[in-house]
Amino acid sequence: MIEESPVLSILKKHIGHEITYTDEFEVEKGMIRRFAIAIGDSNPIYFDEEFASKTIYGGMIAPYTFLFEWNHHRHSVLSPEERRSLFKELKPQPRFLRGGNEYEIFRPVRPGDIITSKSRITEVYEKLGKSGPLIFAVCENKYYNQKPEILGKTEDTYILIP
């Protein structure tokens, strides 16, 4: 029987464990405007109050992908303590890259929203690649506003190279 890699063993321990993070700042109009400019979207619904008030949304909204990029470095399937512990355990530290993302959007983000994410690892598995073993971690992230209404969710796949 082949021994399971330490990276795979450690990640398996975290399957299903949910981490909740609520941003400390609310989404504001300037952030939405700057994000729209950065992605090259000039739709006035993102920065013109008068125009936006006459749409089906009744006011400004953020571009749909804003939800998944807003403060994304703080939304995680592991708490800061778990991340530190994980990287101390793993020697050498694995390299990783994104293997794919699936997005579902339910509601637009609006100025004044305070976003909360609930994230968890749903699956971890190993495959043999051309250069050796690859570990896949599938993570689910759900995003809510302050009401709390679900805004959207993602399923992200990460590939770790031990």
ABEGO torsion letter per residue (X at the ends): XBBBBAAAAAAAAABGBBBBBBBABBBBAAAAAAAAAAAGBABAAAABAAAAAABAAGEBBBBAAAAAABGAAABBABBAAAAAAAAAABOBBBBBBBAEBBBBBABBBBBGBBBBBBBBBABBBBBBBAAEBBBBBBBBBBBBBAOBBBABBBBBBBBBBX
